Amino acid sequence: MTAFPADCRIALVGAASHLGQELLSVLAERAVPVASVVALGPAGTVGREFSYGEDDDISTQNVDTFDFSSVSLVILADTAAVAAKVGPRAVKAGARVIDASGHYSAEPGVPMVVAGVNPDDLDAVDRKRVVSAPTASAVQAVLALAPLYDSFQASRAVITAFHSTADAGREGMDELFRQTRGIYVNEPPASNKEIFAKQIAFNVIPQVGGFTEGGATDGELAVALAVRKVLDPDLRVHVSAARVAAFVGLGHYVAVECDRPVTDKEAREVLRAAPGLSVVDHRVDEGMVTMAETSGEERVFLSRLRTDLSVDSGVSFWSVSDGTRLQALNIWQIAVLLSGGTVSWDAPPVQDDDGEDEE
């Protein structure tokens, strides 16, 4: 990636959130000077310090009184309610806004961007000065589906998402730890239940987000919306999401139906060449990547790629990522593009053999 412009200042709203913390790590690792980053939060968090790289700390300022004319970019990594209040202020002050809260995701005229897939859509940002950055699950889905859509005209995707407790922040991971420890000492899990609606330890909860009128959760709808908005509004997408008893990672099982003929070998070659993806698909024990192995990684790993015999032309696969890291990386890439730079994945893709191992 190109160096971030020295005269560009970034305001991060929601620095204390799990995504905000990951963004601070990404910015520091990309050598963005601490003087170019402002951490913002509510009045009660003013003065709270966060580590910025190995040598620096960054102190939280009051988002309610901050002068947004002093920054070039504003990243909204807080709730949609906070974004609804802060976004218009930032735009009015002349800053460009990257919204990761979902507040602007369905607003007409606001592009939604996955940097490795549709960077040209950023040309529309100046109309409203806002770009929507999708959820972690949406970024993972789009990166894997885009090559199949482009090469084989994917027309339908069924995605089953397995969310670790990490995307509920430190509190979610702590709840899994407390419940797991409590079960071993005969404490009822309900006594340690604050974040999730059901026991998470040794369990799977078929809910990520709040329920909507049609029965889907808002987390599921956010992924379907993003896939259609980034790739094709006519693409049929069905998403189911569950919370699993894991500390890190995001897993997807994906079945893709295509209008053009496709085999698993053809799909494998296309996916190997796509940005942000690594194919690790040995058809032997341990020949795949799991959620627990993704911590700190900046790619989506694909395994279990095979022909879907239930449709005329289709494939299915397993994909995993460090979801929070992936989402933060996409936001960083959008920031670079908005500042006139170009983006690429720093490390070469990790690929395996042709997947022809005997089953």
VODO-647448 format. One record per residue (C-alpha): residue number from 1; x negated, y, z negated. Coordinates in nm, 4 decimals. Layout:
REM residues N
LUMMAR_NUM_X_Y_Z
...
//
This chain:
REM residues 359
LUMMAR_1_0.0000_0.0000_0.0000
LUMMAR_2_-0.1106_0.3546_0.0568
LUMMAR_3_-0.2001_0.5722_-0.2371
LUMMAR_4_0.0873_0.7580_-0.3943
LUMMAR_5_0.0711_1.1324_-0.3153
LUMMAR_6_-0.1042_1.3208_-0.5941
LUMMAR_7_0.1438_1.6083_-0.5799
LUMMAR_8_0.4490_1.3821_-0.6237
LUMMAR_9_0.5933_1.3626_-0.9756
LUMMAR_10_0.8352_1.0915_-1.0862
LUMMAR_11_1.0969_1.1132_-1.3609
LUMMAR_12_1.2020_0.7749_-1.4954
LUMMAR_13_1.5429_0.7833_-1.6615
LUMMAR_14_1.5850_0.4830_-1.8898
LUMMAR_15_1.2202_0.4223_-1.9712
LUMMAR_16_1.3202_0.2147_-2.2742
LUMMAR_17_1.5231_-0.0349_-2.0687
LUMMAR_18_1.3748_-0.3676_-1.9619
LUMMAR_19_1.3617_-0.2464_-1.6014
LUMMAR_20_1.2172_0.0868_-1.7140
LUMMAR_21_0.9347_-0.0880_-1.8970
LUMMAR_22_0.8573_-0.2991_-1.5912
LUMMAR_23_0.8578_0.0125_-1.3726
LUMMAR_24_0.6044_0.1794_-1.5999
LUMMAR_25_0.3820_-0.1271_-1.5614
LUMMAR_26_0.4174_-0.1241_-1.1824
LUMMAR_27_0.3389_0.2484_-1.1598
LUMMAR_28_0.0343_0.2163_-1.3845
LUMMAR_29_-0.0954_-0.0853_-1.1920
LUMMAR_30_-0.0608_0.1110_-0.8672
LUMMAR_31_-0.2820_0.3840_-1.0161
LUMMAR_32_-0.0116_0.6488_-1.0337
LUMMAR_33_-0.1623_0.8999_-1.2813
LUMMAR_34_0.0150_0.9234_-1.6139
LUMMAR_35_0.0387_1.2996_-1.5560
LUMMAR_36_0.2597_1.2275_-1.2524
LUMMAR_37_0.5192_1.0299_-1.4513
LUMMAR_38_0.7823_1.1616_-1.6933
LUMMAR_39_0.9724_0.9195_-1.9180
LUMMAR_40_1.3249_1.0350_-2.0018
LUMMAR_41_1.5815_0.9163_-2.2533
LUMMAR_42_1.8593_1.0400_-2.4842
LUMMAR_43_1.7878_1.2825_-2.7677
LUMMAR_44_1.7464_1.0022_-3.0202
LUMMAR_45_1.4496_0.8561_-2.8289
LUMMAR_46_1.2527_1.1801_-2.7814
LUMMAR_47_0.8911_1.1310_-2.8811
LUMMAR_48_0.9016_0.7531_-2.8505
LUMMAR_49_0.5788_0.6380_-2.6875
LUMMAR_50_0.5246_0.3600_-2.4368
LUMMAR_51_0.2013_0.2108_-2.3110
LUMMAR_52_0.1011_0.3217_-1.9646
LUMMAR_53_-0.1695_0.0950_-1.8334
LUMMAR_54_-0.4567_-0.0031_-2.0613
LUMMAR_55_-0.5654_0.3403_-2.1757
LUMMAR_56_-0.2705_0.5791_-2.1722
LUMMAR_57_0.0582_0.6321_-2.3519
LUMMAR_58_0.3616_0.8175_-2.2240
LUMMAR_59_0.6002_1.0041_-2.4525
LUMMAR_60_0.9776_1.0167_-2.3959
LUMMAR_61_1.1375_1.3532_-2.3199
LUMMAR_62_1.5026_1.4558_-2.3535
LUMMAR_63_1.6970_1.3733_-2.0376
LUMMAR_64_1.9741_1.6164_-2.1348
LUMMAR_65_1.7477_1.9220_-2.1280
LUMMAR_66_1.4898_1.8180_-1.8681
LUMMAR_67_1.4276_2.0473_-1.5696
LUMMAR_68_1.4529_1.8181_-1.2665
LUMMAR_69_1.3187_2.0858_-1.0342
LUMMAR_70_0.9745_1.9988_-1.1736
LUMMAR_71_0.9759_1.6493_-1.0164
LUMMAR_72_1.0000_1.5097_-0.6636
LUMMAR_73_1.1622_1.1735_-0.7372
LUMMAR_74_1.4047_1.0592_-1.0054
LUMMAR_75_1.4489_0.6882_-1.0774
LUMMAR_76_1.7738_0.5992_-1.2535
LUMMAR_77_1.6994_0.2800_-1.4465
LUMMAR_78_1.9700_0.3319_-1.7073
LUMMAR_79_2.3419_0.2525_-1.7116
LUMMAR_80_2.5855_0.3609_-1.4409
LUMMAR_81_2.7448_0.6020_-1.6895
LUMMAR_82_2.4102_0.7754_-1.7450
LUMMAR_83_2.3449_0.7817_-1.3707
LUMMAR_84_2.6817_0.9483_-1.3109
LUMMAR_85_2.5757_1.2342_-1.5379
LUMMAR_86_2.2110_1.2662_-1.4429
LUMMAR_87_2.2201_1.1955_-1.0683
LUMMAR_88_2.4099_1.5107_-0.9657
LUMMAR_89_2.1832_1.7266_-1.1838
LUMMAR_90_1.8725_1.5839_-1.0210
LUMMAR_91_2.0102_1.6272_-0.6693
LUMMAR_92_2.1184_1.9833_-0.7402
LUMMAR_93_1.7654_2.0604_-0.8623
LUMMAR_94_1.6230_1.9397_-0.5301
LUMMAR_95_1.4871_1.5983_-0.6294
LUMMAR_96_1.5449_1.2748_-0.4437
LUMMAR_97_1.7101_1.0005_-0.6470
LUMMAR_98_1.6528_0.6246_-0.6490
LUMMAR_99_1.9512_0.4706_-0.8256
LUMMAR_100_1.8993_0.1281_-0.9817
LUMMAR_101_2.2091_0.1499_-1.2025
LUMMAR_102_2.4637_0.0580_-0.9369
LUMMAR_103_2.6522_0.3866_-0.9743
LUMMAR_104_2.5931_0.4904_-0.6128
LUMMAR_105_2.5948_0.1406_-0.4596
LUMMAR_106_2.9338_0.1674_-0.2889
LUMMAR_107_2.9316_0.5406_-0.2182
LUMMAR_108_2.9687_0.6207_0.1545
LUMMAR_109_2.6627_0.7842_0.3048
LUMMAR_110_2.4253_0.6486_0.0402
LUMMAR_111_2.1922_0.3871_0.1929
LUMMAR_112_2.1070_0.0708_0.0047
LUMMAR_113_1.7525_-0.0392_0.0744
LUMMAR_114_1.5366_-0.3462_0.0322
LUMMAR_115_1.2065_-0.2036_0.1472
LUMMAR_116_1.0847_-0.5138_0.3277
LUMMAR_117_1.4100_-0.5485_0.5219
LUMMAR_118_1.5748_-0.2152_0.6138
LUMMAR_119_1.3298_0.0715_0.5455
LUMMAR_120_1.4657_0.2681_0.8424
LUMMAR_121_1.7894_0.3223_0.6496
LUMMAR_122_1.5970_0.5695_0.4341
LUMMAR_123_1.6334_0.8154_0.7234
LUMMAR_124_1.9850_0.8779_0.5887
LUMMAR_125_1.8674_0.9716_0.2393
LUMMAR_126_1.8488_1.3445_0.3073
LUMMAR_127_2.2245_1.3631_0.3617
LUMMAR_128_2.2938_1.3077_-0.0084
LUMMAR_129_1.9342_1.2795_-0.1363
LUMMAR_130_2.0196_0.9463_-0.3016
LUMMAR_131_1.9206_0.5881_-0.2185
LUMMAR_132_2.0656_0.2832_-0.3924
LUMMAR_133_1.8181_0.0162_-0.5051
LUMMAR_134_1.9938_-0.3222_-0.5434
LUMMAR_135_1.9926_-0.5499_-0.8459
LUMMAR_136_1.7192_-0.8077_-0.8889
LUMMAR_137_1.9480_-1.0889_-0.7764
LUMMAR_138_2.0480_-0.8909_-0.4671
LUMMAR_139_1.6862_-0.8153_-0.3706
LUMMAR_140_1.5984_-1.1830_-0.4021
LUMMAR_141_1.8970_-1.2871_-0.1925
LUMMAR_142_1.8379_-1.0280_0.0809
LUMMAR_143_1.4675_-1.1085_0.1199
LUMMAR_144_1.5457_-1.4764_0.1738
LUMMAR_145_1.8526_-1.4291_0.3938
LUMMAR_146_1.7205_-1.1553_0.6236
LUMMAR_147_1.4862_-1.3785_0.8287
LUMMAR_148_1.7617_-1.6375_0.8774
LUMMAR_149_2.0078_-1.3676_0.9769
LUMMAR_150_1.7677_-1.2170_1.2289
LUMMAR_151_1.6578_-1.5463_1.3858
LUMMAR_152_1.9672_-1.7655_1.3648
LUMMAR_153_2.2543_-1.5214_1.3120
LUMMAR_154_2.3461_-1.6353_0.9635
LUMMAR_155_2.7198_-1.5843_0.9246
LUMMAR_156_2.7949_-1.7211_0.5776
LUMMAR_157_2.5978_-1.7591_0.2573
LUMMAR_158_2.6966_-1.9314_-0.0655
LUMMAR_159_2.4695_-1.8308_-0.3523
LUMMAR_160_2.4609_-1.9846_-0.6986
LUMMAR_161_2.2457_-1.7695_-0.9252
LUMMAR_162_2.0829_-1.8817_-1.2496
LUMMAR_163_1.9885_-1.5853_-1.4691
LUMMAR_164_1.7420_-1.6123_-1.7542
LUMMAR_165_1.7863_-1.4038_-2.0651
LUMMAR_166_1.5147_-1.1630_-1.9449
LUMMAR_167_1.7516_-0.9508_-1.7388
LUMMAR_168_1.9463_-0.8813_-2.0577
LUMMAR_169_1.6282_-0.7236_-2.1931
LUMMAR_170_1.4239_-0.8028_-2.4998
LUMMAR_171_1.7440_-0.8335_-2.7037
LUMMAR_172_1.8662_-1.1163_-2.4823
LUMMAR_173_1.5409_-1.3078_-2.5074
LUMMAR_174_1.5353_-1.2566_-2.8824
LUMMAR_175_1.8860_-1.3989_-2.9104
LUMMAR_176_1.7795_-1.7147_-2.7285
LUMMAR_177_1.4806_-1.7477_-2.9616
LUMMAR_178_1.6854_-1.6908_-3.2786
LUMMAR_179_1.9565_-1.9359_-3.1797
LUMMAR_180_1.7058_-2.2029_-3.0769
LUMMAR_181_1.5159_-2.1692_-3.4018
LUMMAR_182_1.8410_-2.1585_-3.5997
LUMMAR_183_1.9713_-2.4816_-3.4512
LUMMAR_184_1.6629_-2.6643_-3.5738
LUMMAR_185_1.7295_-2.5463_-3.9293
LUMMAR_186_2.1055_-2.6146_-3.9102
LUMMAR_187_2.2172_-2.2526_-3.8770
LUMMAR_188_2.5378_-2.2149_-3.6726
LUMMAR_189_2.4592_-2.0421_-3.3390
LUMMAR_190_2.7503_-1.8025_-3.3951
LUMMAR_191_2.5560_-1.6410_-3.6780
LUMMAR_192_2.2934_-1.5328_-3.4242
LUMMAR_193_2.5308_-1.4287_-3.1429
LUMMAR_194_2.5229_-1.0582_-3.0538
LUMMAR_195_2.4300_-1.0187_-2.6848
LUMMAR_196_2.5998_-1.3072_-2.5060
LUMMAR_197_2.9649_-1.4082_-2.5262
LUMMAR_198_2.8792_-1.7729_-2.5915
LUMMAR_199_2.5927_-1.9665_-2.7460
LUMMAR_200_2.2951_-1.9386_-2.5087
LUMMAR_201_2.0547_-2.1829_-2.6762
LUMMAR_202_2.0716_-2.5278_-2.5104
LUMMAR_203_2.3595_-2.4001_-2.3002
LUMMAR_204_2.4721_-2.2516_-1.9680
LUMMAR_205_2.7207_-1.9631_-1.9698
LUMMAR_206_2.9164_-1.9196_-1.6430
LUMMAR_207_2.9261_-1.5416_-1.6689
LUMMAR_208_2.6825_-1.2627_-1.5791
LUMMAR_209_2.8469_-0.9222_-1.6125
LUMMAR_210_3.2029_-0.8201_-1.6851
LUMMAR_211_3.5048_-0.9684_-1.5105
LUMMAR_212_3.6849_-0.7891_-1.2279
LUMMAR_213_4.0450_-0.8157_-1.1166
LUMMAR_214_3.9834_-1.0977_-0.8702
LUMMAR_215_3.8017_-1.3154_-1.1238
LUMMAR_216_3.4477_-1.2533_-1.0036
LUMMAR_217_3.2047_-1.0741_-1.2316
LUMMAR_218_3.0607_-0.7367_-1.1403
LUMMAR_219_2.7170_-0.9007_-1.1237
LUMMAR_220_2.8406_-1.1440_-0.8587
LUMMAR_221_3.0137_-0.8714_-0.6603
LUMMAR_222_2.7010_-0.6531_-0.6718
LUMMAR_223_2.5004_-0.9235_-0.4937
LUMMAR_224_2.7665_-0.9826_-0.2289
LUMMAR_225_2.8018_-0.6080_-0.1692
LUMMAR_226_2.4267_-0.5616_-0.1323
LUMMAR_227_2.3805_-0.8519_0.1103
LUMMAR_228_2.6564_-0.7193_0.3342
LUMMAR_229_2.5477_-0.3559_0.3076
LUMMAR_230_2.1833_-0.4288_0.3870
LUMMAR_231_2.2293_-0.7031_0.6492
LUMMAR_232_2.5786_-0.7014_0.8020
LUMMAR_233_2.9211_-0.5965_0.6707
LUMMAR_234_3.0742_-0.8970_0.8486
LUMMAR_235_2.8498_-1.1514_0.6765
LUMMAR_236_3.0608_-1.3775_0.4547
LUMMAR_237_2.9066_-1.4088_0.1111
LUMMAR_238_3.0233_-1.5955_-0.1967
LUMMAR_239_2.8250_-1.5628_-0.5194
LUMMAR_240_2.8522_-1.7507_-0.8485
LUMMAR_241_2.6265_-1.6624_-1.1397
LUMMAR_242_2.5457_-1.8309_-1.4693
LUMMAR_243_2.3254_-1.7472_-1.7652
LUMMAR_244_2.0846_-2.0280_-1.8549
LUMMAR_245_1.8742_-2.0955_-2.1628
LUMMAR_246_1.5473_-1.9705_-2.0138
LUMMAR_247_1.3340_-1.6761_-2.1205
LUMMAR_248_1.2150_-1.5602_-1.7773
LUMMAR_249_1.2912_-1.5949_-1.4089
LUMMAR_250_1.5815_-1.5828_-1.1674
LUMMAR_251_1.6863_-1.8842_-0.9641
LUMMAR_252_1.9146_-1.9134_-0.6616
LUMMAR_253_2.0538_-2.2141_-0.4829
LUMMAR_254_2.1541_-2.0847_-0.1389
LUMMAR_255_2.3485_-2.2520_0.1434
LUMMAR_256_2.3416_-2.0651_0.4744
LUMMAR_257_2.5642_-2.1293_0.7739
LUMMAR_258_2.4395_-1.9966_1.1070
LUMMAR_259_2.5992_-1.9235_1.4438
LUMMAR_260_2.2837_-2.0284_1.6306
LUMMAR_261_2.1370_-2.3787_1.6034
LUMMAR_262_1.8835_-2.4156_1.3222
LUMMAR_263_1.6830_-2.7008_1.1738
LUMMAR_264_1.4967_-2.7041_0.8449
LUMMAR_265_1.1662_-2.7033_1.0378
LUMMAR_266_1.2654_-2.3934_1.2331
LUMMAR_267_1.3907_-2.2180_0.9215
LUMMAR_268_1.0674_-2.3022_0.7394
LUMMAR_269_0.8540_-2.1377_1.0068
LUMMAR_270_1.0663_-1.8223_1.0103
LUMMAR_271_1.0657_-1.7947_0.6315
LUMMAR_272_0.6896_-1.8486_0.6146
LUMMAR_273_0.6331_-1.5427_0.8341
LUMMAR_274_0.8672_-1.3123_0.6429
LUMMAR_275_0.7381_-1.0413_0.4052
LUMMAR_276_0.7705_-1.1030_0.0336
LUMMAR_277_0.8343_-1.4783_0.0631
LUMMAR_278_0.6184_-1.7806_-0.0155
LUMMAR_279_0.7250_-2.1289_0.0889
LUMMAR_280_0.6193_-2.3983_-0.1570
LUMMAR_281_0.8159_-2.7038_-0.0522
LUMMAR_282_0.6480_-3.0385_-0.1070
LUMMAR_283_0.9004_-3.3187_-0.1158
LUMMAR_284_0.7400_-3.4862_-0.4133
LUMMAR_285_0.7648_-3.4481_-0.7897
LUMMAR_286_0.6330_-3.1073_-0.8978
LUMMAR_287_0.6388_-2.9932_-0.5343
LUMMAR_288_0.8568_-2.6891_-0.6022
LUMMAR_289_0.8417_-2.3632_-0.7989
LUMMAR_290_1.0576_-2.3170_-1.1085
LUMMAR_291_1.1833_-2.0092_-1.2903
LUMMAR_292_0.9308_-2.0410_-1.5715
LUMMAR_293_0.6415_-2.0217_-1.3232
LUMMAR_294_0.7375_-1.6823_-1.1811
LUMMAR_295_0.6446_-1.4520_-1.4699
LUMMAR_296_0.4501_-1.1537_-1.3349
LUMMAR_297_0.4760_-1.2683_-0.9729
LUMMAR_298_0.5842_-1.0220_-0.7036
LUMMAR_299_0.7188_-1.2659_-0.4455
LUMMAR_300_1.0202_-1.4851_-0.3920
LUMMAR_301_0.9232_-1.8533_-0.3852
LUMMAR_302_1.1260_-2.0932_-0.1698
LUMMAR_303_1.1507_-2.4673_-0.2278
LUMMAR_304_1.3889_-2.7578_-0.1568
LUMMAR_305_1.4461_-2.6361_0.2003
LUMMAR_306_1.6628_-2.8840_0.3928
LUMMAR_307_1.9315_-2.9122_0.6583
LUMMAR_308_2.2884_-2.8605_0.5381
LUMMAR_309_2.4735_-3.1554_0.6898
LUMMAR_310_2.8146_-3.0236_0.5785
LUMMAR_311_2.8214_-2.7593_0.8546
LUMMAR_312_2.7405_-2.7584_1.2260
LUMMAR_313_2.4335_-2.5403_1.1832
LUMMAR_314_2.2939_-2.4571_0.8439
LUMMAR_315_2.0198_-2.4917_0.5847
LUMMAR_316_1.9980_-2.4743_0.2090
LUMMAR_317_1.7125_-2.3904_-0.0265
LUMMAR_318_1.6089_-2.3039_-0.3804
LUMMAR_319_1.4529_-1.9638_-0.4476
LUMMAR_320_1.2968_-1.8200_-0.7638
LUMMAR_321_1.1386_-1.4942_-0.8706
LUMMAR_322_1.0509_-1.2812_-1.1679
LUMMAR_323_1.3687_-1.0847_-1.1070
LUMMAR_324_1.2833_-0.7750_-1.3093
LUMMAR_325_0.9394_-0.7544_-1.1496
LUMMAR_326_1.0900_-0.7969_-0.8032
LUMMAR_327_1.3464_-0.5232_-0.8634
LUMMAR_328_1.0793_-0.2858_-0.9970
LUMMAR_329_0.8561_-0.3594_-0.6984
LUMMAR_330_1.1364_-0.2749_-0.4568
LUMMAR_331_1.1949_0.0566_-0.6354
LUMMAR_332_0.8228_0.1351_-0.6151
LUMMAR_333_0.8200_0.0540_-0.2441
LUMMAR_334_1.1186_0.2829_-0.1856
LUMMAR_335_0.9365_0.5607_-0.3733
LUMMAR_336_0.6298_0.5158_-0.1527
LUMMAR_337_0.8398_0.5252_0.1647
LUMMAR_338_1.0257_0.8357_0.0507
LUMMAR_339_0.6886_1.0009_-0.0071
LUMMAR_340_0.5702_0.9280_0.3449
LUMMAR_341_0.3648_0.6154_0.2764
LUMMAR_342_0.3859_0.2627_0.4071
LUMMAR_343_0.4352_-0.0567_0.2088
LUMMAR_344_0.3147_-0.4135_0.2263
LUMMAR_345_0.2711_-0.7068_-0.0101
LUMMAR_346_-0.0748_-0.6775_-0.1608
LUMMAR_347_-0.1593_-1.0466_-0.1724
LUMMAR_348_-0.1345_-1.2931_0.1180
LUMMAR_349_0.1599_-1.5324_0.0975
LUMMAR_350_0.1081_-1.8663_-0.0738
LUMMAR_351_0.2227_-2.1360_0.1676
LUMMAR_352_0.2270_-2.5120_0.1512
LUMMAR_353_0.2228_-2.7804_0.4140
LUMMAR_354_0.5092_-2.8380_0.6550
LUMMAR_355_0.7291_-3.0040_0.3968
LUMMAR_356_0.7102_-3.3362_0.5733
LUMMAR_357_0.6204_-3.5412_0.2654
LUMMAR_358_0.8170_-3.8591_0.2380
LUMMAR_359_1.1169_-3.8317_0.0096
//
